[in-house]
Amino acid sequence: MYGLIGKMSATKGQRDALCAILLEGTGSMPGCLSYVIALDPVDEDGLWITEVWDSRETHAASLTLPAVKAAIAKGRPLIAGFSNRVETTPVGGYGLTRHGTD
């Protein structure tokens, strides 16, 4: 499995709008096992994005999907920056099965 955790900062006052855009069209991304957007409770412009994919390759392929490309284009003007990006290797947990099992 392949995981990403990162913080995104919205432009001032645009966090809710950016959050809505990020959640649009994310329901059917092949290989995506988990995609969670969370509001930062301390930073009024901050969003945390946690993703789990079956592989690095399916994550990369997701960036070519029309719905994802549209969300990126729509959201880009509302993004002030990125920080705290970490790649992980998820091993399982509540809501996830071990890689290679059903």
N, C-alpha and C positions, 0 to 999 in steps of 0.2 A: 504494500500500500504506500501511497504518497500523500503527505499532508503539508498544508500551508497554514500559517497563522500570521496575520499581519494587521497593522493599524493603518487606517486611512483617515485623513482629516478632510472634512468638507469645508468649502468656503463659508465664511461667517453666515450663520442663520440658514444654511441649506442642508443640514444633516438629514432631516426627515425626507426631503425630496431625493437626496442621493440614496438613502436607504431604500426608498420605494423603487428607484430605478434598478438598484443592485438585485432586488428580489424579483423583478419582472423576468419572466422567461427562464427562470432557473430550475423549473420543475422537471425538465427532461434533458439533462445533460448526460450523455452516455459515459459510464464509468464513474460518475460522481456518486459517492456513498453518503456524503454529508456536506452541506453548505449552509453555514449559520452566520447571520449578520447580528451583531450585538451592539447596543449603544454603550459608549463609555460613560459610566456614572459620574466621573469627575470632569471630563473634558466635553463641554457642550457641543463641540464640533467633531468629536472622535467616534469612529466606528471600528469595531474589531471584526475581522472576517476569519472564520475557521473553516477550512476545507479538508475533506478526505476523499481521495481518488483511488481507484484500483491500481493506477500506475501513473508515473510522470508523463508518459506518452498520451494517456487519455486526457490529462489536464491540458497539455499543450494543444491537443486536437480540439478541445472545447473552445479555445480562443478563435477558431475559424468558423464556429457555428453562427448562422445569421442572427439569432436572438442575442447571443453574447456580444457579437460585433455591434449590434444596434444599441445594446445597453452601454457598452463602452463609449460609443460616440455620443450618446445622450448624456451620460454621466460625466464625461471628461471636463466640461466647463464648471462643474460643481466641486471638483476635487482640488483641494489646496495642497495636498502632499501625502506621502507615504512614510511610514517608519516601522520599526520593530518587526520586520519581515523575517520569519523563521521557517525553514523547511524541516519537516519531521518525517519519521517513519512510523505511522500508527500500527499498533499491534492488535487492536481490538478494544472492546469496551461496550458499554450499554448502547445498543442501537447499531453496532457494527459486528459483522461476522469476521472471523479470522480469514485472512487472504487465502484464497484457494479452497474455501469450504462454503457450503450453502447454509 
